[in-house]
Amino acid sequence: MNKKTYSQVQSNNVSLHRRGLLHVLAGGALLSITKGAFSKQGETSQFKILSERYPDPLIEVLDPSFAKYRLYAASVERLATGFRWAEGPVWFGDGQYLLFSDIPNNRIMRYDLITDQTVVFRENSNYANGLARDKQGRLLSCEHLTRRLARTEYDGSITVLADRFNGKPLNSPNDITVQSNGAIWFTDPSFGINGYYEGEKFKAELPTSVYRIDPKTEKLECMLDDLLMPNGIAFSPDEKYLYIVGRFTDTPTKREIFRYNVDQNGKLTNKVSIFNGGENGALDGITVDQEGNIWAGWGSVSNNKGGLSSDMDGVIVINPQGKQIAHIHLPERCANLCFGGAKKNRLFMAAGHSLYALYVETRGA
């Protein structure tokens, strides 16, 4: 099946212009989304349905194998908006809420599933980016400003887990995943120290690397230091493989998803590039479902051969063999995502200015 552009998806089977749901402004991809029919009266919910039609034309099936994951009566929903750069979502099932970062605004936000409200969870978050939970359920946060990985204790106090390696400060911890044995893995590119918008400008003293905190010794170990600007990170369901978004060239638009074998001590071997974002593909955060498919934040980055392409914005789904099988079109580039909800079958997508969600027929690994 040929890939469709965003505008083709919009016009296929439904006239979104006529319905007034999405208005594409002349000369760009700025979108105005009107109030959805399912917003709760008497509340300040920003819940929006992007398309009234079932099946949702914004969910593009590129391979028949994806059909079983697509729910006929499920639409892409915008849960909240008004952020500068939404990132790093993590689900707290015990509280039925989602935390995610709004990096340039220096805060962590909380979306409550029960009330459908989004509020500030933490001001002055040290420009937190990727978020996760450890095996005890505590919040882990990758912080750009302090260049550290921090843990929020049950009483609200903060414990620093890592901020230096071999006596030198980390760059700016970016994304994070926790292994079933308790090992904490995180990527450390330089995005947060390249300028003042998402942190403070500093000169990197360490190569961009992937680190692991040993669950027994709590020692910080550098597991990979030859991958340029490592970004999204996630394990396969059986944890035999670790997936990392990064590149091996100085060209910032050449992002790939690399797969590594992982042994019981965390050693990474047998590097394989399973998906190449191409000249303009902006692979970002990733998550994996229970069948091993990779759900990746997707969009485009500027390069010398062309500009940004709004048709690429959203999430792409890649099977374990490295084949793209679906594209969830969004009005803006998706930075990071996670599964959550009562049955772990709701995909939460932190994308630019907004938080989106979609029910699917699979669960997070």
C-alpha positions as CSV (number, residue, x, y, z in Angstrom):
1,M,0.0,0.0,0.0
2,N,1.4,3.4,-0.9
3,K,1.9,5.9,1.9
4,K,-0.6,8.7,2.0
5,T,0.2,12.4,2.7
6,Y,-1.5,14.0,5.7
7,S,-3.8,16.0,3.4
8,Q,-4.8,12.8,1.5
9,V,-5.6,11.1,4.8
10,Q,-7.7,14.0,5.8
11,S,-9.8,14.1,2.6
12,N,-10.2,10.3,2.3
13,N,-13.7,9.2,3.1
14,V,-14.4,12.4,5.0
15,S,-14.5,16.0,4.2
16,L,-12.8,17.5,7.2
17,H,-12.9,21.0,5.7
18,R,-16.7,20.8,5.3
19,R,-17.1,19.4,8.8
20,G,-15.0,22.1,10.3
21,L,-12.9,19.7,12.3
22,L,-9.5,20.5,10.9
23,H,-8.7,23.7,8.9
24,V,-5.4,23.7,7.1
25,L,-4.2,27.3,7.0
26,A,-2.7,28.5,3.7
27,G,1.0,28.2,3.3
28,G,1.6,25.9,6.3
29,A,0.5,23.1,8.5
30,L,-1.0,25.1,11.4
31,L,-4.2,23.4,12.5
32,S,-7.3,24.8,14.2
33,I,-9.2,22.0,16.0
34,T,-12.7,22.8,17.1
35,K,-14.4,21.5,20.2
36,G,-15.2,17.8,20.1
37,A,-18.6,16.4,20.8
38,F,-17.5,14.4,23.8
39,S,-16.1,17.2,26.0
40,K,-17.6,17.0,29.4
41,Q,-20.0,19.8,30.3
42,G,-19.2,21.9,33.4
43,E,-15.4,21.0,33.2
44,T,-12.4,22.6,31.7
45,S,-11.5,19.5,29.7
46,Q,-9.7,20.1,26.4
47,F,-10.7,16.7,25.1
48,K,-11.1,16.8,21.3
49,I,-11.9,14.2,18.6
50,L,-9.9,15.0,15.5
51,S,-12.2,13.0,13.2
52,E,-15.9,12.2,13.6
53,R,-15.8,9.2,11.2
54,Y,-15.2,5.5,12.0
55,P,-12.8,4.0,11.1
56,D,-10.6,7.0,11.8
57,P,-8.9,8.0,8.5
58,L,-5.9,9.4,10.5
59,I,-4.9,5.8,11.3
60,E,-3.2,4.6,8.2
61,V,-2.7,0.9,7.8
62,L,0.4,0.3,5.6
63,D,0.5,-3.5,6.0
64,P,-2.4,-6.0,6.6
65,S,-0.6,-7.3,9.7
66,F,-1.5,-4.0,11.5
67,A,-5.3,-4.5,11.0
68,K,-5.7,-6.6,14.1
69,Y,-4.3,-3.8,16.3
70,R,-6.7,-1.2,14.9
71,L,-10.0,-0.7,16.7
72,Y,-12.8,0.2,14.4
73,A,-14.6,2.5,16.9
74,A,-11.5,4.3,18.3
75,S,-10.4,7.7,17.2
76,V,-7.3,9.8,17.8
77,E,-8.1,12.1,20.7
78,R,-6.5,15.3,21.8
79,L,-6.5,15.3,25.6
80,A,-4.8,18.6,26.4
81,T,-2.9,21.4,24.6
82,G,-1.0,24.6,25.3
83,F,2.5,23.3,25.9
84,R,5.8,24.3,24.3
85,W,7.3,20.9,23.8
86,A,5.5,17.9,25.4
87,E,7.8,14.9,26.1
88,G,8.5,11.8,28.2
89,P,5.1,10.4,29.2
90,V,4.8,7.7,32.0
91,W,1.6,6.0,33.2
92,F,0.8,5.6,36.9
93,G,-1.9,2.9,37.0
94,D,-2.3,3.0,40.8
95,G,-3.4,6.7,40.6
96,Q,-5.0,6.5,37.1
97,Y,-2.9,9.4,35.8
98,L,-0.2,10.2,33.3
99,L,2.8,12.4,33.9
100,F,4.6,14.1,31.0
101,S,7.2,16.9,30.6
102,D,6.7,20.3,29.2
103,I,10.4,21.0,28.8
104,P,10.7,24.7,27.8
105,N,8.1,25.6,30.4
106,N,10.3,23.8,33.0
107,R,7.4,21.8,34.4
108,I,6.0,18.3,34.6
109,M,2.3,18.0,33.8
110,R,-0.3,15.5,35.1
111,Y,-3.3,14.3,33.1
112,D,-5.9,12.7,35.3
113,L,-7.9,9.9,33.7
114,I,-10.9,10.1,36.1
115,T,-11.4,13.9,36.0
116,D,-10.1,14.4,32.4
117,Q,-8.1,17.4,33.7
118,T,-4.5,18.4,33.1
119,V,-2.7,20.3,35.8
120,V,0.9,21.2,36.8
121,F,2.4,18.3,38.8
122,R,5.8,20.0,39.4
123,E,7.1,23.5,38.7
124,N,10.8,24.1,38.3
125,S,11.3,20.5,37.1
126,N,15.0,21.3,36.1
127,Y,13.8,21.0,32.5
128,A,12.9,17.4,32.9
129,N,12.6,15.3,29.8
130,G,12.1,11.5,29.9
131,L,10.1,10.0,32.8
132,A,9.8,6.5,34.1
133,R,8.9,4.4,37.2
134,D,11.4,2.2,39.0
135,K,10.4,-1.3,40.3
136,Q,9.2,0.3,43.5
137,G,6.9,2.6,41.6
138,R,8.9,5.8,42.3
139,L,9.2,8.5,39.6
140,L,12.5,8.7,37.7
141,S,13.2,11.9,35.8
142,C,15.9,12.8,33.3
143,E,16.8,16.4,34.0
144,H,18.5,18.7,31.5
145,L,19.3,21.7,33.8
146,T,21.0,19.7,36.6
147,R,22.3,17.2,34.0
148,R,21.2,14.3,36.2
149,L,18.9,11.3,36.7
150,A,16.8,11.8,39.8
151,R,14.3,9.8,41.8
152,T,11.3,11.2,43.7
153,E,10.8,9.3,47.0
154,Y,7.5,8.5,48.5
155,D,7.7,11.5,50.8
156,G,8.4,13.9,47.8
157,S,12.1,14.3,48.5
158,I,14.6,13.9,45.6
159,T,17.5,11.5,45.4
160,V,20.2,12.0,42.8
161,L,20.9,8.6,41.1
162,A,23.5,9.8,38.6
163,D,25.0,13.2,37.6
164,R,28.6,12.4,36.8
165,F,30.7,9.7,35.1
166,N,34.4,9.3,35.8
167,G,34.3,12.7,37.6
168,K,32.8,14.6,34.7
169,P,29.2,15.9,34.5
170,L,26.7,14.1,32.3
171,N,25.5,15.9,29.2
172,S,21.7,16.0,29.5
173,P,19.9,12.7,30.3
174,N,17.1,12.3,27.8
175,D,15.1,9.1,27.7
176,I,14.9,6.2,30.2
177,T,13.7,2.6,30.5
178,V,13.7,0.2,33.5
179,Q,14.5,-3.5,33.1
180,S,12.5,-6.1,35.0
181,N,15.6,-6.9,37.1
182,G,15.5,-3.2,38.3
183,A,18.4,-2.0,36.1
184,I,17.8,1.6,35.0
185,W,18.9,2.5,31.4
186,F,19.1,6.0,30.0
187,T,20.4,7.9,27.0
188,D,22.6,11.0,27.4
189,P,22.8,13.2,24.3
190,S,23.6,16.9,24.4
191,F,20.2,18.4,23.4
192,G,19.7,20.0,26.8
193,I,23.1,21.8,26.9
194,N,23.1,22.9,23.2
195,G,21.2,26.1,24.1
196,Y,19.0,27.9,26.6
197,Y,15.6,26.8,25.5
198,E,15.6,23.4,27.2
199,G,18.2,23.9,29.8
200,E,21.5,25.8,30.0
201,K,24.3,26.1,27.5
202,F,27.4,24.1,28.4
203,K,30.3,22.4,26.7
204,A,30.0,18.6,26.7
205,E,32.7,16.9,28.7
206,L,31.6,13.3,27.8
207,P,30.7,11.6,24.6
208,T,27.0,11.1,24.0
209,S,26.4,7.7,25.6
210,V,24.0,5.1,27.0
211,Y,24.2,4.4,30.7
212,R,23.0,1.7,33.0
213,I,22.6,1.8,36.8
214,D,23.3,-1.7,38.2
215,P,20.3,-2.9,40.3
216,K,22.6,-4.6,42.9
217,T,25.5,-2.3,43.2
218,E,23.7,1.0,42.1
219,K,26.9,1.7,40.2
220,L,26.7,3.8,37.0
221,E,28.0,2.0,34.0
222,C,28.6,3.3,30.5
223,M,27.3,0.6,28.1
224,L,27.6,2.4,24.8
225,D,29.6,5.5,23.8
226,D,29.9,5.2,20.0
227,L,26.3,6.1,19.2
228,L,25.9,9.8,18.3
229,M,23.0,11.6,20.1
230,P,21.2,8.5,21.5
231,N,17.6,9.3,22.1
232,G,14.6,6.9,22.5
233,I,15.2,3.6,24.3
234,A,13.1,0.6,25.0
235,F,13.3,-3.2,25.5
236,S,11.7,-6.0,23.6
237,P,9.0,-7.9,25.6
238,D,11.5,-10.7,26.5
239,E,14.3,-8.2,27.1
240,K,16.6,-10.1,24.8
241,Y,17.0,-6.9,22.7
242,L,17.4,-3.2,23.5
243,Y,16.3,-0.7,20.9
244,I,17.9,2.7,20.8
245,V,17.3,5.7,18.4
246,G,20.5,7.4,17.3
247,R,22.9,7.8,14.5
248,F,26.5,7.0,13.4
249,T,27.1,10.0,11.2
250,D,27.4,13.7,11.8
251,T,24.4,14.3,9.7
252,P,21.6,15.2,12.2
253,T,18.8,13.9,9.9
254,K,20.2,10.4,9.7
255,R,18.4,8.8,12.6
256,E,17.9,5.1,12.9
257,I,16.6,2.5,15.3
258,F,19.4,0.1,16.3
259,R,18.8,-3.2,18.0
260,Y,21.3,-4.8,20.4
261,N,21.4,-8.1,22.1
262,V,21.5,-7.8,25.9
263,D,23.1,-10.4,28.2
264,Q,22.3,-10.8,31.9
265,N,25.0,-8.3,32.9
266,G,23.8,-5.7,30.5
267,K,26.5,-6.1,27.9
268,L,25.3,-5.0,24.4
269,T,26.4,-6.9,21.3
270,N,25.3,-7.6,17.7
271,K,24.3,-4.1,16.7
272,V,21.7,-4.1,13.8
273,S,20.0,-1.2,12.2
274,I,16.4,-2.3,11.9
275,F,14.9,0.9,10.7
276,N,16.3,4.0,8.9
277,G,14.4,7.3,9.2
278,G,15.9,8.4,5.9
279,E,17.0,11.9,4.9
280,N,14.3,13.8,6.7
281,G,12.8,11.4,9.2
282,A,12.9,12.5,12.9
283,L,12.7,9.3,14.9
284,D,12.4,10.2,18.6
285,G,11.0,8.4,21.6
286,I,9.9,4.8,21.3
287,T,7.8,2.2,23.1
288,V,7.1,-1.5,22.5
289,D,3.9,-3.5,22.7
290,Q,3.5,-7.1,24.0
291,E,4.0,-8.5,20.5
292,G,7.3,-6.7,19.9
293,N,6.1,-4.0,17.6
294,I,7.9,-0.6,18.0
295,W,5.7,2.5,18.2
296,A,7.9,5.5,17.4
297,G,7.5,9.2,17.7
298,W,7.8,10.6,14.1
299,G,8.1,13.7,12.1
300,S,10.6,15.6,10.0
301,V,13.6,17.7,10.6
302,S,15.0,20.4,8.3
303,N,17.8,19.6,6.0
304,N,19.6,21.1,3.1
305,K,17.5,19.3,0.5
306,G,14.1,20.4,1.8
307,G,12.1,21.7,4.7
308,L,9.7,20.3,7.2
309,S,7.0,18.0,6.0
310,S,3.8,18.0,8.0
311,D,2.7,14.9,6.2
312,M,5.2,12.9,8.3
313,D,3.9,14.1,11.7
314,G,2.6,11.5,14.2
315,V,3.6,8.0,15.1
316,I,4.8,5.1,13.0
317,V,4.6,1.4,13.9
318,I,7.4,-0.9,13.0
319,N,7.2,-4.7,13.4
320,P,10.1,-6.7,15.0
321,Q,11.5,-7.3,11.5
322,G,11.9,-3.6,10.9
323,K,9.0,-3.1,8.5
324,Q,6.8,-0.1,8.9
325,I,3.2,-1.3,9.2
326,A,1.2,1.8,10.2
327,H,1.2,5.6,10.5
328,I,-0.9,7.4,13.0
329,H,-1.3,10.9,11.6
330,L,-1.2,13.8,14.0
331,P,-1.4,17.6,13.4
332,E,2.1,17.9,14.9
333,R,5.3,15.9,15.4
334,C,5.3,13.3,18.2
335,A,8.2,13.4,20.6
336,N,7.5,10.5,22.9
337,L,4.8,8.0,23.8
338,C,3.8,5.2,26.2
339,F,1.0,2.7,26.8
340,G,-1.3,3.1,29.7
341,G,-4.9,3.1,30.8
342,A,-6.8,0.5,32.9
343,K,-6.0,-2.3,30.4
344,K,-2.6,-0.9,29.1
345,N,-4.2,-0.6,25.6
346,R,-4.3,3.2,25.4
347,L,-1.4,4.8,23.5
348,F,-0.5,8.2,25.0
349,M,1.4,10.5,22.6
350,A,3.3,13.7,23.7
351,A,3.4,15.7,20.5
352,G,4.7,19.3,20.3
353,H,2.0,21.5,21.9
354,S,-0.4,18.7,22.8
355,L,-1.1,15.4,24.4
356,Y,-3.0,12.8,22.3
357,A,-4.3,9.3,22.9
358,L,-5.6,6.3,21.0
359,Y,-7.1,3.0,22.1
360,V,-5.6,0.0,20.2
361,E,-6.0,-3.8,20.3
362,T,-2.6,-4.5,21.9
363,R,-0.9,-3.6,25.2
364,G,2.4,-2.2,26.3
365,A,5.1,-4.8,26.9
